[in-house]
């Protein structure tokens, strides 16, 4: 079975050799939902503990000057990223580059700590169908600290909410991208100056992404609850 349209591939940012428990959970979900092997890629380009100083310095430059973006409320330059945080950016970019190279049109990104439920596939399929002919570049499927759209009391029906300011990603553990937007972002991504969620906020704003949040989210993050954090 494939992913719901229009997704034509998924990138699971997980290394089974380094994260066996997380990988086993994801692999079981893939098997239980009969997702075909050619519909996803599970790998990491690097890991914080194996990242060399040369790799880190090539990918990350906290002093880089970049054009401002509309609605900017911070300078988008972090001066003290950990190697594990730098590796997040490298791993995301490697998957984005692969999606562009292979000519996909729409891809799903899942980080290793996502908690996929038995209803995730159906909820994803129904949610994507709700977009109909809406033009979009980026979709957030997960939650973030205190980042939920403002809704009327009692309004709990699942819906998409367009983001009209610089904060696009909430968290980066479950996202859908049009590959055309990935192509744009990759022209300005390296060297990055922020941890991946803030970096993508900047990049999506810079490239004028039409971004939407799904609410209620259909993904929960496991770090700090089910899994110990790796950052």
C-alpha positions in Angstrom: 0.0 0.0 0.0 1.1 3.5 -0.8 0.7 6.7 1.2 -2.4 8.8 0.8 -2.5 11.1 -2.2 -0.7 13.3 -3.0 2.2 11.9 -0.9 4.5 9.8 -3.1 7.3 9.1 -0.6 8.0 9.3 3.1 11.3 10.0 4.9 11.7 8.5 8.4 14.6 10.2 10.0 15.8 7.3 12.0 18.8 5.0 12.1 17.9 1.5 13.2 21.4 0.7 14.3 21.6 3.7 16.7 17.9 4.0 17.6 16.7 0.3 17.6 13.7 0.9 19.9 12.3 3.8 17.9 13.0 2.0 14.6 11.2 -1.1 15.8 8.1 0.9 16.7 8.1 2.6 13.3 8.7 -0.7 11.4 5.9 -2.4 13.2 3.5 0.4 12.3 4.6 0.2 8.7 4.1 -3.6 8.6 0.7 -3.3 10.4 -0.4 -0.8 7.8 1.0 -2.7 4.8 3.1 0.3 3.6 5.3 -1.0 0.8 9.0 -0.9 1.2 9.5 1.4 -1.8 7.2 4.0 -0.4 9.6 5.1 2.4 13.2 5.7 3.2 14.5 5.1 6.8 18.0 6.5 7.3 20.1 9.2 8.8 23.0 11.0 7.0 24.9 11.4 10.3 24.4 11.4 14.1 25.5 13.9 16.7 28.0 11.6 18.3 29.7 10.8 15.0 29.5 14.3 13.4 33.0 15.6 12.7 34.0 19.2 13.4 34.6 19.6 9.6 31.1 18.5 8.8 29.6 20.7 11.5 31.5 23.9 10.4 30.6 23.3 6.8 26.9 23.0 7.5 26.4 25.6 10.3 27.4 29.2 10.5 25.8 31.3 13.3 27.4 34.5 12.0 25.9 34.4 8.5 24.0 37.5 7.5 20.7 36.7 5.9 17.8 38.8 4.4 15.1 39.6 6.8 11.7 37.9 6.5 8.2 39.3 7.0 7.1 39.3 10.6 10.5 38.5 11.9 10.7 38.6 15.7 14.2 37.2 16.2 17.5 37.2 14.2 17.3 33.5 13.4 21.0 33.0 14.4 21.8 30.7 17.3 25.4 30.9 18.5 25.6 27.6 20.5 24.0 24.7 18.7 25.0 21.2 20.0 26.4 18.7 17.5 23.1 16.7 17.9 21.2 19.8 16.9 23.4 20.5 13.9 22.9 16.9 12.8 19.2 17.5 12.7 19.6 20.1 10.0 22.1 17.9 8.0 19.7 14.9 8.1 16.7 16.9 7.1 18.6 18.4 4.2 19.9 15.1 3.0 16.4 13.7 2.8 15.2 16.9 1.0 18.0 16.6 -1.5 17.1 12.9 -2.1 13.4 13.9 -2.8 14.5 16.5 -5.3 17.0 14.2 -7.0 14.4 11.4 -7.4 11.7 13.7 -8.7 9.0 13.2 -6.1 6.3 15.8 -6.0 5.1 15.6 -2.3 6.9 14.0 0.6 6.2 13.2 4.2 8.9 13.7 6.9 8.7 11.8 10.2 11.3 12.1 12.9 12.2 9.0 14.9 10.3 9.8 18.0 6.8 10.2 16.5 4.0 8.2 18.1 1.9 6.8 15.2 -1.5 5.5 16.2 -3.6 2.8 14.6 -5.8 5.6 13.1 -2.9 7.8 11.7 -3.2 6.6 8.1 -6.9 7.1 7.9 -6.7 10.5 9.6 -3.9 11.6 7.3 -5.9 10.4 4.3 -9.0 12.3 5.4 -7.1 15.4 6.3 -5.3 15.6 3.0 -8.5 15.1 1.1 -9.9 18.2 2.9 -7.5 20.4 1.1 -9.1 19.7 -2.3 -7.6 22.2 -4.8 -6.1 24.4 -2.1 -2.6 25.7 -3.1 -0.2 24.8 -0.3 3.6 24.3 0.1 4.0 23.0 3.6 1.7 21.2 6.1 2.3 20.7 9.9 0.7 17.5 11.3 2.0 17.7 14.8 1.8 20.0 17.8 4.2 22.4 19.4 4.6 23.9 22.9 1.4 26.0 23.2 1.1 26.3 19.4 -2.5 25.6 18.5 -4.8 27.8 16.4 -7.2 29.9 18.3 -10.7 28.4 18.0 -14.1 29.1 19.3 -15.1 27.3 22.5 -16.3 23.8 21.7 -14.9 23.9 18.2 -13.0 20.6 17.9 -13.6 19.5 14.3 -10.4 18.7 12.5 -9.5 21.5 10.1 -6.6 23.2 8.4 -5.5 26.7 9.4 -3.3 28.9 7.2 -0.2 30.4 8.8 0.2 34.1 7.8 3.3 34.9 9.8 6.9 33.7 10.3 6.1 30.7 12.6 5.4 27.8 10.2 6.6 24.6 11.6 5.5 24.4 15.3 7.7 21.2 15.6 9.4 19.3 12.8 8.5 15.7 13.8 5.7 15.3 11.2 5.6 17.5 8.1 4.5 17.3 4.5 6.3 19.3 1.8 5.8 20.0 -1.8 9.1 19.1 -3.4 9.0 22.4 -5.4 9.3 24.2 -2.0 12.2 21.9 -1.0 14.0 22.9 -4.2 13.6 26.5 -3.3 14.7 26.0 0.3 17.8 24.0 -0.6 19.2 27.0 -2.6 19.5 29.0 0.6 19.7 26.4 3.4 23.4 25.9 3.7 25.0 27.1 5.9 22.1 27.2 8.3 22.2 29.2 11.5 19.4 27.7 13.6 18.1 24.4 15.0 15.9 22.8 12.3 12.5 24.0 13.5 13.5 27.7 13.6 15.6 27.3 10.5 12.6 26.1 8.5 10.5 28.9 10.0 13.0 31.3 8.4 13.3 29.4 5.1 9.6 28.9 4.6 9.0 32.6 5.3 11.8 33.6 3.0 10.4 31.5 0.1 6.9 32.7 0.8 5.4 29.3 1.6 1.7 28.8 1.8 1.7 26.9 5.1 -1.1 25.2 7.0 -1.4 23.7 10.5 -3.7 20.7 11.1 -5.8 21.0 14.2 -6.3 18.9 16.3 -2.9 17.4 15.4 -2.8 13.7 14.4 0.8 13.1 15.7 2.3 13.2 19.2 6.0 13.5 20.0 7.6 10.8 22.1 10.7 12.6 23.3 10.6 13.4 27.0 7.6 11.1 27.6 8.0 7.6 26.0 11.6 8.1 24.8 14.5 9.9 26.4 15.5 12.9 24.4 18.6 12.6 22.3 19.4 16.3 22.2 
